[in-house]
Amino acid sequence: MRAFLLAVFSLMFISGPVFADGHSLARSGVIKFHTGWKCEYPTTAGSDDKVVGAAICQGYTFSSDGSAALHEGLAGCYGAFNVEGNVVGQCSWSDADGDNLYTLFDGNAFTNIGTNNITGGTGKYAGMTGSGPWVCKGVATGESMCNQSLTYEIK
């Protein structure tokens, strides 16, 4: 009996934290994921040859490293850009469990690179902070694919 209890307690500490929903996520780490997007870019011409526009993107997210984090979930990003290509906005990410992660993003639409900053989450992402890069390709066509990673900590 003593050996059995020792084995059970050992497994509890080796497997990492387990949340009430039965899924675990380390207290810190890196989430690597990619997203396929369909985007619209309505624009408005301003004075002095200035243009401003919106980015309205919806897609589907998959884990890039085999983890359950941000795997098989919906994604939506909404932002604004200017003629220089500077873009800012907000995203909502989910996974197959229905948990959500929220980020603010910034970057450049011409280079298709930028940063996501975690602002909150639900379920396994609750209390999460951190940030990480995004890199996209195919943006001009309205359909794109982005690779992202988030270095995070759960407090």
MDTraj code that builds the backbone (N, CA, C; nanometers):
import mdtraj as md
import numpy as np

residues = "MET ARG ALA PHE LEU LEU ALA VAL PHE SER LEU MET PHE ILE SER GLY PRO VAL PHE ALA ASP GLY HIS SER LEU ALA ARG SER GLY VAL ILE LYS PHE HIS THR GLY TRP LYS CYS GLU TYR PRO THR THR ALA GLY SER ASP ASP LYS VAL VAL GLY ALA ALA ILE CYS GLN GLY TYR THR PHE SER SER ASP GLY SER ALA ALA LEU HIS GLU GLY LEU ALA GLY CYS TYR GLY ALA PHE ASN VAL GLU GLY ASN VAL VAL GLY GLN CYS SER TRP SER ASP ALA ASP GLY ASP ASN LEU TYR THR LEU PHE ASP GLY ASN ALA PHE THR ASN ILE GLY THR ASN ASN ILE THR GLY GLY THR GLY LYS TYR ALA GLY MET THR GLY SER GLY PRO TRP VAL CYS LYS GLY VAL ALA THR GLY GLU SER MET CYS ASN GLN SER LEU THR TYR GLU ILE LYS".split()
xyz = np.array([
    [0.0825, -0.1190, 0.0000],
    [0.0000, 0.0000, 0.0000],
    [0.0872, 0.1257, 0.0000],
    [0.1924, 0.1224, 0.0793],
    [0.2824, 0.2384, 0.0878],
    [0.3459, 0.2670, -0.0484],
    [0.3862, 0.1630, -0.1197],
    [0.4457, 0.1798, -0.2526],
    [0.3445, 0.2402, -0.3502],
    [0.2204, 0.1970, -0.3393],
    [0.1149, 0.2495, -0.4257],
    [0.0950, 0.3997, -0.4024],
    [0.0827, 0.4401, -0.2771],
    [0.0644, 0.5818, -0.2452],
    [0.1836, 0.6653, -0.2907],
    [0.3038, 0.6150, -0.2737],
    [0.4234, 0.6846, -0.3192],
    [0.4199, 0.7027, -0.4705],
    [0.3777, 0.6022, -0.5435],
    [0.3679, 0.6112, -0.6892],
    [0.2653, 0.7153, -0.7310],
    [0.1489, 0.7174, -0.6654],
    [0.0439, 0.8152, -0.6970],
    [0.0926, 0.9573, -0.6721],
    [0.1526, 0.9823, -0.5570],
    [0.2024, 1.1163, -0.5263],
    [0.3140, 1.1577, -0.6211],
    [0.3998, 1.0661, -0.6605],
    [0.5074, 1.0962, -0.7546],
    [0.4505, 1.1384, -0.8888],
    [0.3502, 1.0678, -0.9367],
    [0.2884, 1.1028, -1.0649],
    [0.2222, 1.2391, -1.0605],
    [0.1648, 1.2757, -0.9482],
    [0.1004, 1.4064, -0.9358],
    [0.2024, 1.5177, -0.9542],
    [0.3208, 1.5033, -0.9012],
    [0.4212, 1.6089, -0.9087],
    [0.4976, 1.6061, -1.0398],
    [0.5141, 1.4903, -1.1011],
    [0.5857, 1.4802, -1.2281],
    [0.5010, 1.5320, -1.3427],
    [0.3718, 1.5085, -1.3409],
    [0.2862, 1.5442, -1.4538],
    [0.2571, 1.6925, -1.4617],
    [0.2893, 1.7703, -1.3627],
    [0.2652, 1.9144, -1.3674],
    [0.1293, 1.9495, -1.3127],
    [0.0953, 2.0790, -1.3155],
    [-0.0318, 2.1227, -1.2601],
    [-0.1493, 2.0721, -1.3434],
    [-0.2559, 2.0342, -1.2776],
    [-0.3759, 1.9907, -1.3464],
    [-0.4900, 2.0809, -1.3024],
    [-0.5608, 2.1353, -1.3981],
    [-0.6707, 2.2255, -1.3692],
    [-0.7997, 2.1471, -1.3502],
    [-0.9024, 2.2153, -1.3024],
    [-1.0308, 2.1506, -1.2751],
    [-1.0891, 2.0851, -1.3996],
    [-1.0571, 2.1371, -1.5187],
    [-1.1101, 2.0779, -1.6407],
    [-1.0295, 1.9552, -1.6854],
    [-0.9263, 1.9179, -1.6083],
    [-0.8492, 1.7979, -1.6386],
    [-0.7334, 1.8212, -1.7340],
    [-0.7133, 1.9416, -1.7792],
    [-0.6052, 1.9711, -1.8723],
    [-0.4939, 2.0457, -1.8009],
    [-0.3715, 2.0200, -1.8415],
    [-0.2604, 2.0845, -1.7739],
    [-0.1862, 2.1758, -1.8694],
    [-0.1231, 2.2755, -1.8136],
    [-0.0386, 2.3687, -1.8860],
    [0.0678, 2.4132, -1.7864],
    [0.1923, 2.4044, -1.8244],
    [0.3004, 2.4436, -1.7352],
    [0.2838, 2.5888, -1.6931],
    [0.3356, 2.6243, -1.5774],
    [0.3255, 2.7612, -1.5252],
    [0.4041, 2.8611, -1.6087],
    [0.4997, 2.8146, -1.6877],
    [0.5717, 2.9019, -1.7807],
    [0.6188, 2.8166, -1.8963],
    [0.6410, 2.8812, -2.0093],
    [0.6851, 2.8072, -2.1266],
    [0.6648, 2.8860, -2.2537],
    [0.6632, 2.8133, -2.3644],
    [0.6440, 2.8727, -2.4961],
    [0.5338, 2.7954, -2.5671],
    [0.4363, 2.8676, -2.6213],
    [0.3321, 2.8083, -2.7041],
    [0.3657, 2.8438, -2.8480],
    [0.3813, 2.7412, -2.9333],
    [0.4082, 2.7624, -3.0757],
    [0.2842, 2.7190, -3.1533],
    [0.2339, 2.8083, -3.2380],
    [0.1122, 2.7772, -3.3119],
    [0.1112, 2.8492, -3.4462],
    [0.0253, 2.8029, -3.5369],
    [0.0099, 2.8677, -3.6667],
    [-0.1387, 2.8797, -3.6985],
    [-0.1689, 2.9816, -3.7763],
    [-0.3076, 3.0148, -3.8051],
    [-0.3261, 3.0401, -3.9535],
    [-0.4297, 2.9821, -4.0104],
    [-0.4717, 3.0141, -4.1470],
    [-0.5826, 3.1174, -4.1391],
    [-0.5676, 3.2260, -4.2156],
    [-0.6593, 3.3401, -4.2063],
    [-0.7308, 3.3687, -4.3372],
    [-0.8486, 3.4245, -4.3261],
    [-0.9200, 3.4913, -4.4346],
    [-0.9442, 3.6330, -4.3846],
    [-0.8918, 3.7320, -4.4561],
    [-0.8957, 3.8707, -4.4087],
    [-0.9603, 3.9642, -4.5089],
    [-1.0157, 4.0705, -4.4580],
    [-1.0667, 4.1818, -4.5388],
    [-0.9930, 4.3069, -4.4936],
    [-0.9662, 4.3987, -4.5889],
    [-0.8913, 4.5200, -4.5588],
    [-0.9621, 4.6437, -4.6141],
    [-1.0748, 4.6833, -4.5552],
    [-1.1401, 4.8057, -4.6029],
    [-1.0511, 4.9270, -4.5744],
    [-1.0439, 5.0212, -4.6703],
    [-0.9585, 5.1396, -4.6539],
    [-1.0376, 5.2665, -4.6769],
    [-0.9839, 5.3753, -4.6258],
    [-1.0409, 5.5080, -4.6445],
    [-0.9280, 5.6018, -4.6832],
    [-0.9461, 5.6733, -4.7944],
    [-0.8466, 5.7720, -4.8359],
    [-0.8655, 5.8987, -4.7536],
    [-0.7557, 5.9508, -4.7032],
    [-0.7597, 6.0738, -4.6256],
    [-0.6950, 6.1871, -4.7038],
    [-0.6751, 6.2990, -4.6400],
    [-0.6089, 6.4111, -4.7060],
    [-0.4590, 6.3880, -4.7127],
    [-0.3900, 6.4621, -4.7987],
    [-0.2447, 6.4551, -4.8121],
    [-0.1965, 6.3140, -4.8435],
    [-0.2696, 6.2434, -4.9291],
    [-0.2316, 6.1088, -4.9718],
    [-0.2154, 6.0101, -4.8559],
    [-0.2871, 6.0330, -4.7480],
    [-0.2839, 5.9405, -4.6353],
    [-0.3971, 5.8398, -4.6517],
    [-0.3693, 5.7182, -4.6152],
    [-0.4699, 5.6127, -4.6199],
    [-0.4706, 5.5433, -4.4847],
    [-0.5891, 5.5172, -4.4359],
    [-0.6043, 5.4360, -4.3160],
    [-0.6992, 5.3223, -4.3498],
    [-0.6839, 5.2117, -4.2787],
    [-0.7697, 5.0988, -4.3081],
    [-0.7843, 5.0074, -4.1888],
    [-0.8656, 4.9085, -4.2100],
    [-0.8921, 4.8097, -4.1063],
    [-0.8447, 4.6729, -4.1536],
    [-0.8136, 4.5886, -4.0592],
    [-0.7830, 4.4485, -4.0859],
    [-0.8832, 4.3661, -4.0062],
    [-0.9626, 4.2888, -4.0770],
    [-1.0638, 4.2047, -4.0133],
    [-1.0338, 4.0616, -4.0555],
    [-0.9789, 3.9824, -3.9642],
    [-0.9319, 3.8481, -3.9983],
    [-0.9961, 3.7430, -3.9085],
    [-1.0368, 3.6335, -3.9705],
    [-1.0881, 3.5189, -3.8966],
    [-1.0185, 3.3946, -3.9479],
    [-0.9883, 3.3029, -3.8576],
    [-0.9154, 3.1847, -3.8992],
    [-0.9256, 3.0705, -3.8015],
    [-0.8356, 2.9748, -3.8238],
    [-0.8312, 2.8520, -3.7448],
    [-0.6876, 2.8277, -3.7023],
    [-0.6665, 2.7910, -3.5771],
    [-0.5334, 2.7795, -3.5176],
    [-0.4985, 2.6342, -3.4869],
    [-0.3711, 2.6010, -3.5096],
    [-0.3183, 2.4682, -3.4813],
    [-0.1870, 2.4798, -3.4048],
    [-0.1643, 2.3876, -3.3144],
    [-0.0369, 2.3802, -3.2426],
    [0.0724, 2.3415, -3.3415],
    [0.1875, 2.4072, -3.3309],
    [0.3010, 2.3753, -3.4183],
    [0.3941, 2.2717, -3.3575],
    [0.3800, 2.2445, -3.2283],
    [0.4734, 2.1537, -3.1620],
    [0.4057, 2.0319, -3.0980],
    [0.2814, 2.0056, -3.1346],
    [0.2129, 1.8876, -3.0839],
    [0.1412, 1.9040, -2.9513],
    [0.1487, 2.0229, -2.8911],
    [0.0810, 2.0432, -2.7627],
    [-0.0666, 2.0756, -2.7864],
    [-0.1445, 2.0701, -2.6788],
    [-0.2873, 2.1010, -2.6880],
    [-0.3142, 2.2510, -2.6817],
    [-0.2138, 2.3296, -2.6442],
    [-0.2327, 2.4744, -2.6289],
    [-0.2590, 2.5388, -2.7654],
    [-0.3696, 2.6115, -2.7735],
    [-0.4133, 2.6809, -2.8949],
    [-0.4200, 2.5877, -3.0158],
    [-0.4644, 2.4639, -2.9926],
    [-0.4775, 2.3664, -3.1001],
    [-0.6242, 2.3493, -3.1376],
    [-0.6511, 2.3521, -3.2668],
    [-0.7848, 2.3323, -3.3224],
    [-0.8866, 2.4297, -3.2658],
    [-0.8522, 2.5578, -3.2693],
    [-0.9426, 2.6599, -3.2184],
    [-0.9649, 2.7718, -3.3178],
    [-1.0693, 2.8463, -3.2955],
    [-1.0999, 2.9624, -3.3787],
    [-1.0139, 3.0807, -3.3368],
    [-0.9880, 3.1692, -3.4312],
    [-0.9114, 3.2901, -3.4044],
    [-0.9768, 3.4072, -3.4757],
    [-0.9708, 3.5224, -3.4144],
    [-1.0204, 3.6454, -3.4760],
    [-0.9313, 3.7613, -3.4372],
    [-0.8879, 3.8380, -3.5358],
    [-0.8065, 3.9568, -3.5098],
    [-0.8683, 4.0748, -3.5830],
    [-0.8704, 4.1883, -3.5152],
    [-0.9285, 4.3095, -3.5693],
    [-0.8319, 4.4230, -3.5414],
    [-0.7972, 4.4978, -3.6449],
    [-0.6982, 4.6024, -3.6250],
    [-0.7134, 4.7165, -3.7216],
    [-0.6189, 4.8085, -3.7142],
    [-0.6151, 4.9254, -3.8016],
    [-0.4727, 4.9440, -3.8508],
    [-0.4593, 4.9977, -3.9745],
    [-0.3272, 5.0230, -4.0299],
    [-0.3264, 5.1580, -4.1005],
    [-0.2046, 5.2086, -4.1249],
    [-0.1902, 5.3351, -4.1978],
    [-0.1091, 5.3126, -4.3245],
    [-0.0860, 5.4192, -4.3996],
    [-0.0187, 5.4092, -4.5291],
    [0.1240, 5.3562, -4.5158],
    [0.1867, 5.3769, -4.4020],
    [0.3220, 5.3248, -4.3797],
    [0.3212, 5.1747, -4.3473],
    [0.2035, 5.1179, -4.3289],
    [0.1918, 4.9755, -4.2999],
    [0.1903, 4.9417, -4.1522],
    [0.1985, 5.0416, -4.0658],
    [0.1928, 5.0148, -3.9215],
    [0.0541, 4.9642, -3.8859],
    [0.0484, 4.8541, -3.8123],
    [-0.0791, 4.7925, -3.7793],
    [-0.0839, 4.7635, -3.6295],
    [-0.2009, 4.7861, -3.5688],
    [-0.2262, 4.7563, -3.4279],
    [-0.3654, 4.6949, -3.4165],
    [-0.3863, 4.6123, -3.3140],
    [-0.5183, 4.5556, -3.2969],
    [-0.5248, 4.4566, -3.1827],
    [-0.6326, 4.3794, -3.1826],
    [-0.6601, 4.2816, -3.0780],
    [-0.6988, 4.1486, -3.1407],
    [-0.6638, 4.0405, -3.0711],
    [-0.6987, 3.9063, -3.1179],
    [-0.7620, 3.8255, -3.0054],
    [-0.8435, 3.7301, -3.0461],
    [-0.9006, 3.6308, -2.9564],
    [-0.8666, 3.4949, -3.0158],
    [-0.8087, 3.4063, -2.9332],
    [-0.7683, 3.2730, -2.9760],
    [-0.8415, 3.1716, -2.8900],
    [-0.8745, 3.0561, -2.9450],
    [-0.9355, 2.9504, -2.8648],
    [-0.8690, 2.8174, -2.8972],
    [-0.9100, 2.7144, -2.8259],
    [-0.8589, 2.5799, -2.8519],
    [-0.9765, 2.4824, -2.8533],
    [-0.9468, 2.3565, -2.8742],
    [-1.0519, 2.2548, -2.8842],
    [-1.1320, 2.2400, -2.7549],
    [-1.0728, 2.2823, -2.6414],
    [-1.1429, 2.2751, -2.5132],
    [-1.2379, 2.3923, -2.4909],
    [-1.2311, 2.4948, -2.5758],
    [-1.3154, 2.6127, -2.5595],
    [-1.2549, 2.7205, -2.4709],
    [-1.1290, 2.7027, -2.4285],
    [-1.0612, 2.8064, -2.3500],
    [-1.0131, 2.9164, -2.4442],
    [-1.0084, 3.0399, -2.3945],
    [-0.9714, 3.1547, -2.4780],
    [-0.8485, 3.2265, -2.4258],
    [-0.7721, 3.2823, -2.5195],
    [-0.6567, 3.3659, -2.4895],
    [-0.6736, 3.4947, -2.5674],
    [-0.6412, 3.6088, -2.5044],
    [-0.6591, 3.7395, -2.5674],
    [-0.5253, 3.8104, -2.5781],
    [-0.5026, 3.8758, -2.6930],
    [-0.3770, 3.9480, -2.7143],
    [-0.4029, 4.0832, -2.7794],
    [-0.3084, 4.1738, -2.7577],
    [-0.2953, 4.2958, -2.8368],
    [-0.1801, 4.2691, -2.9324],
    [-0.1867, 4.3227, -3.0538],
    [-0.0755, 4.3031, -3.1461],
    [-0.0342, 4.4349, -3.2092],
    [0.0902, 4.4385, -3.2540],
    [0.1398, 4.5486, -3.3359],
    [0.2398, 4.4905, -3.4347],
    [0.2682, 4.5663, -3.5378],
    [0.3619, 4.5191, -3.6380],
    [0.3567, 4.6042, -3.7621],
    [0.4021, 4.5472, -3.8731],
    [0.4037, 4.6179, -3.9998],
    [0.3472, 4.5274, -4.1083],
    [0.2484, 4.5789, -4.1803],
    [0.1805, 4.5022, -4.2841],
    [0.2685, 4.4792, -4.4065],
    [0.3718, 4.5614, -4.4268],
    [0.4599, 4.5431, -4.5425],
    [0.5651, 4.4362, -4.5166],
    [0.6159, 4.4296, -4.3957],
    [0.7137, 4.3262, -4.3613],
    [0.6462, 4.2000, -4.3097],
    [0.5187, 4.2113, -4.2707],
    [0.4394, 4.0991, -4.2198],
    [0.4997, 4.0361, -4.0945],
    [0.5582, 4.1203, -4.0090],
    [0.6094, 4.0733, -3.8809],
    [0.5618, 4.1655, -3.7697],
    [0.5528, 4.1111, -3.6499],
    [0.5104, 4.1915, -3.5361],
    [0.5141, 4.1133, -3.4074],
    [0.4431, 4.1639, -3.3076],
    [0.4438, 4.1061, -3.1734],
    [0.3019, 4.0950, -3.1201],
    [0.2728, 3.9831, -3.0545],
    [0.1499, 3.9646, -2.9780],
    [0.1834, 3.9816, -2.8303],
    [0.0981, 4.0522, -2.7565],
    [0.1128, 4.0707, -2.6126],
    [-0.0122, 4.0166, -2.5438],
    [0.0048, 3.9199, -2.4560],
    [-0.1080, 3.8559, -2.3879],
    [-0.1728, 3.9544, -2.2911],
    [-0.3073, 3.9643, -2.2989],
    [-0.3808, 4.0540, -2.2102],
    [-0.4747, 3.9803, -2.1147],
    [-0.4971, 3.8507, -2.1367],
    [-0.5854, 3.7758, -2.0478],
    [-0.6266, 3.6448, -2.1098],
    [-0.7075, 3.5704, -2.0352],
    [-0.7535, 3.4430, -2.0867],
    [-0.8524, 3.3773, -1.9934],
    [-0.9106, 3.2675, -2.0417],
    [-1.0042, 3.1880, -1.9633],
    [-0.9520, 3.0457, -1.9541],
    [-1.0061, 2.9689, -1.8604],
    [-0.9660, 2.8288, -1.8463],
    [-0.8176, 2.8165, -1.8205],
    [-0.7497, 2.7333, -1.8973],
    [-0.6072, 2.7084, -1.8768],
    [-0.5210, 2.8307, -1.9029],
    [-0.5752, 2.9343, -1.9689],
    [-0.4998, 3.0561, -1.9994],
    [-0.5244, 3.1685, -1.8973],
    [-0.6096, 3.1447, -1.7982],
    [-0.6382, 3.2459, -1.6963],
    [-0.5099, 3.2814, -1.6206],
    [-0.4864, 3.4092, -1.6001],
    [-0.3688, 3.4564, -1.5286],
    [-0.2418, 3.4588, -1.6110],
    [-0.2527, 3.4316, -1.7405],
    [-0.1351, 3.4242, -1.8268],
    [-0.0898, 3.5631, -1.8698],
    [0.0412, 3.5852, -1.8708],
    [0.1028, 3.7065, -1.9242],
    [0.2168, 3.6633, -2.0155],
    [0.2594, 3.7539, -2.1018],
    [0.3722, 3.7241, -2.1888],
    [0.3549, 3.7847, -2.3255],
    [0.4454, 3.7489, -2.4154],
    [0.4419, 3.8031, -2.5508],
    [0.5236, 3.7144, -2.6437],
    [0.5151, 3.7451, -2.7711],
    [0.5935, 3.6707, -2.8690],
    [0.5702, 3.7213, -3.0093],
    [0.6558, 3.6794, -3.1010],
    [0.6501, 3.7284, -3.2388],
    [0.5456, 3.6571, -3.3245],
    [0.5049, 3.7265, -3.4300],
    [0.4257, 3.6654, -3.5369],
    [0.4899, 3.7006, -3.6703],
    [0.4819, 3.6083, -3.7646],
    [0.5323, 3.6266, -3.9005],
    [0.4281, 3.5684, -3.9936],
    [0.3859, 3.6461, -4.0928],
    [0.2813, 3.6018, -4.1845],
    [0.3303, 3.6028, -4.3290],
    [0.2609, 3.5257, -4.4125],
    [0.2864, 3.5298, -4.5558],
    [0.1535, 3.5179, -4.6288],
    [0.1492, 3.5778, -4.7501],
    [0.0284, 3.5748, -4.8301],
    [-0.0749, 3.6775, -4.7900],
    [-0.0367, 3.7788, -4.7144],
    [-0.1314, 3.8752, -4.6583],
    [-0.2054, 3.9538, -4.7670],
    [-0.1384, 3.9941, -4.8725],
    [-0.1986, 4.0808, -4.9745],
    [-0.3158, 4.0145, -5.0459],
    [-0.3218, 3.8838, -5.0497],
    [-0.4281, 3.8136, -5.1212],
    [-0.5571, 3.8033, -5.0410],
    [-0.5521, 3.8361, -4.9123],
    [-0.6691, 3.8216, -4.8256],
    [-0.6728, 3.6880, -4.7551],
    [-0.5902, 3.5930, -4.8013],
    [-0.5758, 3.4648, -4.7337],
    [-0.4294, 3.4530, -4.6949],
    [-0.4048, 3.4232, -4.5688],
    [-0.2659, 3.4189, -4.5233],
    [-0.2464, 3.3089, -4.4203],
    [-0.1195, 3.2825, -4.3918],
    [-0.0815, 3.1873, -4.2895],
    [0.0228, 3.2551, -4.2019],
    [0.0028, 3.2470, -4.0716],
    [0.0952, 3.3110, -3.9773],
    [0.1512, 3.2072, -3.8808],
    [0.2781, 3.2202, -3.8506],
    [0.3438, 3.1430, -3.7453],
    [0.3619, 3.2348, -3.6268],
    [0.3249, 3.1860, -3.5085],
    [0.3352, 3.2636, -3.3863],
    [0.3969, 3.1806, -3.2763],
    [0.4541, 3.2506, -3.1789],
    [0.4944, 3.1852, -3.0548],
    [0.4723, 3.2849, -2.9432],
    [0.4389, 3.2335, -2.8272],
    [0.4168, 3.3160, -2.7094],
    [0.4970, 3.2591, -2.5934],
    [0.5883, 3.3387, -2.5403],
    [0.6586, 3.3022, -2.4181],
    [0.5724, 3.3548, -2.3036],
    [0.5271, 3.2645, -2.2163],
    [0.4266, 3.3023, -2.1177],
    [0.4660, 3.2620, -1.9774],
    [0.3902, 3.3186, -1.8844],
    [0.3970, 3.2822, -1.7434],
    [0.2566, 3.2899, -1.6876],
    [0.2184, 3.1948, -1.6046],
    [0.0870, 3.1963, -1.5403],
    [0.1091, 3.2292, -1.3942],
    [0.0426, 3.3346, -1.3489],
    [0.0590, 3.3788, -1.2098],
    [-0.0580, 3.3349, -1.1256],
])
top = md.Topology()
chain = top.add_chain()
for i, resn in enumerate(residues, 1):
    res = top.add_residue(resn, chain, resSeq=i)
    for name in ("N", "CA", "C"):
        top.add_atom(name, md.element.get_by_symbol(name[0]), res)
traj = md.Trajectory(xyz[None], top)
